[in-house]
């Protein structure tokens, strides 16, 4: 069972999700507050970041779409490659 809420840290709202008594904070909210959306999109373009997300999703997300991710990974490293948090 999961429960979503928000933390307020130095007047900045940070998402918090509790799943099975484990708390997860939203790193995207934290990074946006510091460096804006540009930093997040730049970080997501990094091949190492994508590999980490692939491993994490494979372990913790039973609905992870490996086929769609393979398409995204094949584009990484190309200068024109961009991806959003939602993608």
Secondary structure, DSSP 8 states (H G I E B T S, - for coil): -EEEEEEEETTEEEEEEEETTEEEE-HHHHHHHHHHHHHHHHHHH-HHHHHHHHHHHHHH-TT--HHHHHHHHHHTTSTT----S--
